[in-house]
Amino acid sequence: MPHFKFYYFDVRGRGEVIRLLFHLADEKFEDERFGMEQWASYKPEMPLGQVPVLEVDGVKISQTTAIARYLGHQFHRAGTNAVDCARLDMIAEVIQEFMSSEGMGKFSRVLLGMIQANKEQFFKEKVLPDIEKYAPLIEKFLLENGNNGLLLGDRETWVDVFAAESFSKVIDYGSPDALDAYPHILALINRIFNHPNIKKYVAGRKSTPA
Ligand SMILES: N[C@@H](CCC(=O)N[C@@H](CS)C(=O)NCC(=O)O)C(=O)O
């Protein structure tokens, strides 16, 4: 296995999916966490001036989906043929759009106080419309795959982890009933966060504001 070093702020944010993929695979990585006050010294070293970034034997990879897809292949948590890989990519793009959408894309910064707004009001007025737009799409893919709480096939892939982490944030930081209309997404979250490796990590994880 290569030496992995992961760079991200000391929050879940966009980066937590990568940490979850390492824990799911039970693979070691250096979890380099920092605060905003240290960010200026890291930024010039990052390929796109942003994080998350994964360093693989000294080579830095940026963009959440590129890193997560790479780990999916590395840890055998990807599709098993080109069409399945493309279908998973399609779903990952939907999740990435959700995470970059008008409200959801800014929600972490609201939670962290980087954008001045009332958290409850922002969630209700800006994030809920994004959930109403994107959750039905993910719910549909889950339904098409049956009732096993997975997006494709019968084994957890990197995109299941990406979807579970992304949507669990609206429950954890927004409202506990925000996904009640989407039982298959709730089943996916339940399945991923009850995987023994992930459950163990989350049980010992410190709580962060975003
Ligand atoms: N499309 C990128 C977006 C990355 C991004 O927006 N990163 C933010 C943190 S979540 C960042 O690095 N902000 C600090 C900056 O831009 O200086 C991805 O998904 O990885």
The ligand as an ORCA input file, in Angstrom:
! r2SCAN-3c Opt
* xyz 0 1
  N     -14.654     21.093     -5.874
  C     -13.797     21.038     -4.724
  C     -14.162     22.154     -3.762
  C     -13.151     22.277     -2.662
  C     -13.468     23.392     -1.700
  O     -14.398     24.187     -1.897
  N     -12.662     23.443     -0.627
  C     -12.804     24.454      0.395
  C     -13.086     23.798      1.744
  S     -14.522     22.778      1.709
  C     -11.494     25.208      0.551
  O     -10.429     24.651      0.330
  N     -11.595     26.469      0.963
  C     -10.454     27.300      1.253
  C     -10.026     28.141      0.084
  O     -10.620     28.068     -1.019
  O      -9.074     28.921      0.275
  C     -13.908     19.664     -4.057
  O     -14.992     19.070     -4.088
  O     -12.919     19.167     -3.526
*
